[in-house]
Amino acid sequence: MLCRQTWQEESVSAKLARQNYDLVLDTQGLLKSALITLAHGVKCGYDANSAREPIAASLL
């Protein structure tokens, strides 16, 4: 069973995926912050050697 917060986060994800942006920037290098990479636009962020969670860099 999903809690309400999870549904709200999914709603934010869906909104990000529908929008077009000039630049999508992940400034934290975390999996949680990589969620923003669902948005459409030029993606910038850490490489795998610099990110705090290297798997997050693969989402860019």
Order of alpha helices (4+ residues) and beta strands (2+ residues): alpha-beta-beta-alpha
